[in-house]
Structures are given as C-alpha cells and as structure tokens.
Amino acid sequence: MTNLNKLFTGYFIIAVAIVLLLTTLVSNFGALVFFRQYIFEDYAEKNESIVEVVGNMLANDELGKQSYPMLLGLISRQQKVNILLSSDDGETVFKSNIYRNDEKMPEFINLEYDLEGYTLIIGRARDPLYDISNARFIRTLNFMYIILFVLSMLIAVIMAMILAKRFNRPIVQLQENVNNISMNRFSKIKKPKTRAKELNELSEDIGRLAGQMEREDEMRKRLSNDIVHELKTPIAVLSTNIEAILDGVYKADEERMSVLLDQINRLTRLVNNLSDLTLIETDYENMKLEEISLSEIIDKIYMVYLPVADDRNIMLEKRIDDEVKIMGNRDRLLQVFVNVVSNAFKYTDNGGSINIRLQKNHGNAVCVVEDTGMGIAEKDIPFIFNRFYRGDESRSRETGGAGIGLSIAKSVISAHGGDIKVTSTIGEGTQISIILPEKV
C-alpha cells in the first residue's frame, strides 16, 4: 500500500504534467498558426516589392531585354520564389525554378500581376516551412518548448515532494494522536499546526474524543475501585462476624444476625441496581409502555414523602397540573421519581425546602424537583449520571448510596425518548428537570 506522501507527489506530478503538456501543445499550435499568418503577410509585402522592382525594370528604357534574366534570376534567388515573366503576345521573357530537379517539389501558390505589356507570375511554396530559415525557427521553438517542459517537470517534482511532506505532516500527527488514544497515552496528544480548515476540525474532534475517552478511562478505573469497595465492605463485615461466631467470640443471636442480614440486603440492592441498569440499557426497546398519568404518580410520591418532610421540618411544596399523560412504563418511571425525590431529601438539611412541579410545556411533560440542599459542584455535574460517581467523597456510603440511582434514572428517561437535566449551586441547592414527550 502506497503512503500518502508518494500518492500526493504522484498525483501532483501527473496533474502538472497534463497541464504543462496541454499548455505546450496549445502554445506550439498557436505559435505555428500565428507564424504562418505572419509569413503569409510578409510574403504579400515582398511580392508587392518584387512587382514594384520588375515594373521599374520594364519602364527603364536604358535596360535592354538581355539584362532581364540576370536581374529576375537575382530576385528569384534572393526572395526564394519562382518567377515567370511573359509578354502579352505569349513570349516568355524569363522563367525560374529555385528547386533542383532531384528535390521533391512543394505545392505552390501562384499569384499573377498585370504589368504594362507583360504578365508577372510569382510562385511561392504553400507551406512556409519549406523555407529552411522558417523551418529552423520552428525547430528552435519546439526545442525551447521541450526544454521548458523538462525544466518545469523537474521543478514540479521538487515542489511536489516539498508540498507533500508539508501537507502530510499534520496528517501524520493526527495518526500519532489516534495511536496514542488507542494506547491510552493521552498526555502525548499534540495539536498539529495547519491552516487547513478540515484538518483543524478533525484535530479538534480527535481532541474532544481523547478528552472524553480519558474521562471515561478515569471513570472505568474509579468504577472498578467503587465496585470493589461496595462489595468489599459488606463481604468483610459478613466474613468477620461469621468467623467470630464460629470462634465463639459472638453469639448467633438476633442482634448479630440482624447485622449480617443488613449487609446481605446491601449486597442484594447493589446487585439488583446493577441488574436493572444493565437491563434498561440493553433491552429498552422491549420495555412495555402504556398510557399513564404522571400527575397521579407525582401526587402519590408527594403524599408518601409528606410525613418525612414533617418529621424533618422540611417544607415540601407541590404544583402539579392535572391530566398530564404520557406513554411509559409505570414501574420504571416510579423508580426514577422516587430516586430523584429521595436524593432531594437525602441532601437537604432539616428546616430546608423541596419543591415539586409538573406542567405541560410545548408537547412535553416537565417535572422539576428543586431543593435547598448542599448542591453539586459545577465540575461534577457532567458526571453525576455515570455509574458509582459521587463528586463529594466526604459523603458516607450510606448517605451517598452506591451512585447508581441517577444512572438508572438517566437510562429510563432516555428509553422513554426524554431528557434529564441538572442545575446546581454549592450551598444553595439543586434543580433536576425531567422532560418526557406528552401523549398525543
């Protein structure tokens, strides 16, 4: 497979060769046409001069007829023309032939001129290249064209190699960037220097891809660590307690068994959440959809959490439009809204407020859950829907959960053709907006 440098050089040389060849042929043809036209115009002027000289010769009484052949022969040889001079009574005064008998005779153009008592015929070769000087000029011109063509091709080859190397340099850099991405060497990615718009756009796209893959690589590492931590803690608690029971350190009483059951339930929730997330992401097309009332679902969630709000002195407010209906999966959507409202309570201090709104907006059902909690850092907002992501590492695992709830919420809403958005300010609170297409 030929590399890009050779391909570019080859194509450039072929293009230049075609252009030069066409230019040379057209120029040569044009030069030949204009040269012939010039020669014919020059012949016409010379013929007029010959006619004038012959007329003066015939009018000069001092010259005898015996001197006509010598003078006409001299004119014939100098002008390289055939001359025939005859009197009106048919007598041939002079006739010349500048070509030898062994030479191939060219096709002639004979021009006839009437003089007083005489007829003068001047014959010239139809092709001006029969003239040696004219032919030598054309050969010289063609030789110059050949030299120019060869020199131009040499310059084209040199320029093609230089331009190909210069043009290929950013492409090679982009190739190295792609290789670095494939090898996870994100720090070695460099932006190529080029003024080509397309290459700059491609470089920016590769840079964005590298940034995204770098973040995803960090997330995968973090995900692995979080999964290990999530599994390691309950397993360690179970292992320690069981060993202590077997060694007789602890008694297998109700209190101890309750601790073990809590850890088992924690593992069960983690596995179930991961299973749900995987199922939603891989089998969302087969999700059963039906006409459901979001107004009814949101109102029920409000009623469920109202006692919790009273107990924690949290002001829980609602503004729910009637008859907001969509096509969706009731259980999955209920899981989403419970998770969002639960997070609002989880991160809102006692004495705060939570506001739940549901309204119709341009063919969509929009549910907004707004709290006055601790808020989310701006740098963490793009990643809160990733599995196991928790921006505030100071939160306890029990408070922060496993970091899967919002991932499930995002997947469920996306499966319904909707969107979920988050805006938040540290110390002021968080607003989560869930947008779903309304049933037509």
N, C-alpha and C positions, 0 to 999 in steps of 0.2 A: 504494500500500500504506500503510495507516494505521500510525502509530508506536504504540509501547506506551503512551505517556502518554495519548493520545486513547482507545485501546482500554480501558485501565483506568478512565479517567474515565467513559467512556460506559457500561461495564458496571456501575460503581458507582452511577451516577445511575439507570440502569434498575432495578437491584435496590432502591435506596432508594425510587424512585417506586412500584414494585409494593408494597413493604411499607407505605409511607405510604397508598397508595390502599386497600389491604385494611384497614389499621387504621382509616382514616377511615370506610369503608363499614360495617365491623363496629361501630365505636363509634357511628356515626349510627343504625344499625339498633337496636342495644341501647338507646341513649338514647330512641329513639322508642317501643320496646316498654315500657320502664320508665316512660316519661312517660305513656303511655296507661293503664298499670296504676295509676299514681298518680292520674290524673284520675278513673278509674272509682271508686277507693276514696274520693276526695274527693266525688264525686257521691253516693255512698251515704251519707256523713255528712251532706251538705247535704240530701238527701231526708229523712233522719230528722229534721233540724231543721225542715224545712217541715211534715212530718207533725205534729211537736210543736206548732208555731205554729198550724196550722189546727185541731188538736184543742182547744187552749186557746181559740181564737176561737169555736168552736162551743159550748164549755162555758160561755162568758161570756154570761150572760143579759142583761147590760146592753147588749150589742151587738145591734142589730137586723139582720135579713137584708139590709136595704138597704145596710148597710155592708160586706157580704161581698165584692161585686165590687171595691170600691176596694182593700180590703186584699189580696185574692188577686191583683189586677192588679199591685199594687206588688211583691208577692213574685215574680210571674212575670217581671216586667221585671228585677228585681234579680238573680234567680237564673238568668235566661235559660232558662226552662223553660216548657213548655205545661202548664197546669193545667186539669183537668176535675173539678168537684165536683158530685155529684148525690145526691139523696136516695134512700132505699131504695124509695120509690114511683115512681121513674123521673123525677122532676122535676130538670131541670138548673138548679143554683144558679149555677154560674159556668163559663165556658169561654173559654180564651185561646189565642191563636196569636201567638207572638213574631215570626214571619216574615211579611213583606209578601206580598201576592198575586202580585207580579211576581218574587219570588225563587224560585229552584229549591228545592223542599222536600227536606230531607235525610231519610234513613231514621231513624225514631225507635225508641227503646226506651221502652216504656210500662210503668211499674210501678204496680200497683194496691194501695191500702191501705184497709182497712176501719176506719171510724170509727163511733161510736155513731149509727146512723140515717143515715149518709152513706157514700159511696164516693168516695175521692180517687184520681185517676189523675195521675201526674206523668210527663210525656214529655220525654225529652232526646234530642238527636241521637246516633246510634250512633257517629259519628266525632267525637271531641272537637275535631278541627281546624276544625270548623265554627264553633267559638268563636273570635272574632277574636283575643283575647288569647293563646289557646293556639297559634293559627296563627302569630302574631307571634313567640312564643317559639321555635317550631320553626324559623322562617326565620332568626332571630338565631343559633340554634345552628348551622344549616347554614352561615351566613356565617362564623361563627367557625372552623368546620372548614375552609372554603376558605382563609381567611387563614392558618390554621396549616399547611395543606398547602403553600401557596405559600412561606411563610417556611421551612418545613422543606426544601423543594426547593432554595431559594437557599443555605441552609446546607450541604446535601448537595453541591451543585455546587462550592462553595468548598472544602469538606473533601476532595472527590474530587480536585480539582486539586492540593491540598497533598500528600495521601497518595500520589497517583500520581507526583508529582515525587520524593517521598522514597523511595518503593518502587523507582522506576526508576533512581535514582542508582547503586546498586551494580551493576545490570544494565548500565548504560552503561559503568561502569568495567570490568566483565568483557569487554564488547565491545571496549573500547580495548585491554585486555590481549591479547585474541586477535589484534587487528590488529597490535599491537606484536610478537607472536610471529611472525606471518606476514612482518613486515618485519625480523625478527632484531634488534629493539630490546629486548633482554631487560632492560636496565638501567632501562627506563621502566615496567616492570610494577609495579603497586601493588595491594595487597590492599584491596578495598572494605570500608567499615565497614557492617556489617549484623548484625542479631541473628537473621536467618532461617537456620535450620539448613541447608536445602538450598543456599542461596546460598553459605554458608560452605564447605560441602563441595565445591561446584562451583569456588569460588575456589581451594581447596586443590588440587583436581585440575588446574586450569589452571596453578597454580604449579608442581606437580610436572612437568607436561608441558613447561612453559617451561624448567625446570631440566634436564630430560632432553634437550630439543632444543638447549639452549645447550651442553650437554656434547657432544652429537652434532655440533653445528656446529664446536666446537673440534676434535673428533676428525677431522672431514672435512678441516679445514684442516691438521691435523697429518698426516693420511693423505696428502694431496696433497704436502706437503713431504717426507714419508718416501719416497713413491714416486719423486718427483723425485730425492731423494738416492740411493736404491737404484739407480736407473737411471743417474744422472749419473756416479757414481764409476767403475763398470766401463767405461762408454762413454768417459769421459775417459781412462782408462788405455789402452783399446784405441786410441783416436784418437791419443794422444801417441806410443805405441810404433810404430804403423804409420807415422805421419809421420816418426818418427826413422829407421825402416828405409828408407823411401823416400828420405830425405835422405842416407842413408849413414852416419848417426850410429851406429846399431845394426846389427848383423848379424842376419840372419834365421836364427839358429842354434837349436839345440834348446832351450836355456835360455830364450831370448827367446820362442819360440813356446809354451813351457810357460806362461809368464806370461799370454800372450794367451788360451790355452785355459782357464786358471783363471777369467779374467774372463768368458769366454763361458759357462762352466759355471755361474758365479754368476748370470748373467742367465737362463740356462735354468732353474735351480732356482726363481728368483723367479717367472718366468712360469708354470712348472708348478704352483707352490704356489697362485698366484692362480687358475689354471685349475681346480685341484682344489677350492678353496674355493667358487668360483662354481658348479661342477658339483654339489657336495654341497648347496649352499643352494637350488638351483633344480630339481634332479632327484632329490631324496632319495626320493620316492615310488616311483621306478623302480629303486631300489637292490636288487640281488639279495641275498636273505637265505637263509641255510641254517643248519642246526644245527652249531654249532661248540663246541669245548671251550676255554673261557677258561683252564682250568688248564694245558692244553698250550701255549697261546700265551704265557702269562706265564712258564712254566717255560723255554721256548726263549729268551725275551728275557733271562731271568736268566743262562742259560748263555752267551749272546752277550756280555754285559757283565761277566761274571766275570773274564776276563783283564784288561779295562780297570781294574777295581777293584783287582786285584792289582798292576798296574803303578803305580797312583797311591796305593797303600797306603790304599785306601778299604774299609771294612768293608761288604760287600754281603750283606744277610741276606734270607731269604725265609720266608714261612709261607703255603703255598698249599693250600687244601682240594682234595680230589680230586673229579673228576666235576662240576665247575661248568660247566654248559652253558647256552647262550643261543641265540636265533635272531639271526644278524647277518651282516655282510659281513666275511669273514676279512681281506681285504687292508686295508680301511679301519680296522678295529679294530687290526690290527697296526701300522698307521701311527700311530694315536693313542698306543698304549702305548709304542712306540719313542720317539715325540716326548717323552712325559712322563718316561720314564726317562733319555733323553738330556739333558733340561733339568736333571734332578737331578744328573747327573754334571757338567754344564757349570758349575753354580753351587756345587758342593761342593768345598771345598779338600781338598788331599791330607791324608790322615790322618783325614778325616771318616767318616761312616757314612750308608748308604742302606738303607732297609728296605722290602721289597715284600711286601704281604699281599693275599691273595684269599680271600674267605669268602662263605658264603651267609648272608643276613640277611632274614628275613620275605619270602620270594619274590623277593628281588633278589640279584644278584651284585655284591659290593662289592670293588673293588680300590683299595688305598691305597698310594701311593708317598710315603714320608716321608724327608726328608734333613736334614742338619745344615748346610745351606749358608748363604749370606748373608741369605736371607729377602727378603720383599717388604713394602714399606711399606703400611700399612693403607689409605691413601688411594688406592693404585694397584690394590688387589685388585679393585674393581668393574670395572676397565677392561682387565684383562690378557687378556681374551678378544677384545678389539677388534683389528682388523687393524692391524699395524705398531706396536702400542702397546708401549713399553718405558718402564717407570717410572724406571729408573736410566739416565739419559743418559750417565753416565760409562762404561758398558759399551761396549766396542768393537763395531763392527758384526759382526765375525767371531764374537765371543763371544755377543753378544745375538741374532744372527740377524736375519732380516727382520721378526720379530714377527708371523709368520703361523701358526706351528705350533699355538699354543693356540687360535687362531680356528678352524683346521681341526678340532682335537680337539673343541671345543665343538659345532661343526656336525655332526660324525659322531655323537657321543653323543646329541645331540638327535634326529637322524634315526632312531636306534635306540630312541627313547622313554625315554632315560635322562637322567642329570644328572651334571654335574661340578662339584665344589666345591673351594674353596681356602681354607686357613687358614695363616697365616704370621706370623712374628715376626722383625723385623730382628735379625740376629746370632745367631738360634737355629735357624732352618730353616723349611722349607715342607712342608706336607702337602696332597697332591692326592688327592681321593677321587672315584672314577668309579663311578657306580651304574647298573646295567643290569638290566632285568627278566629274571629267570631263566626258562628254558624250562619250560613246564608239562608 
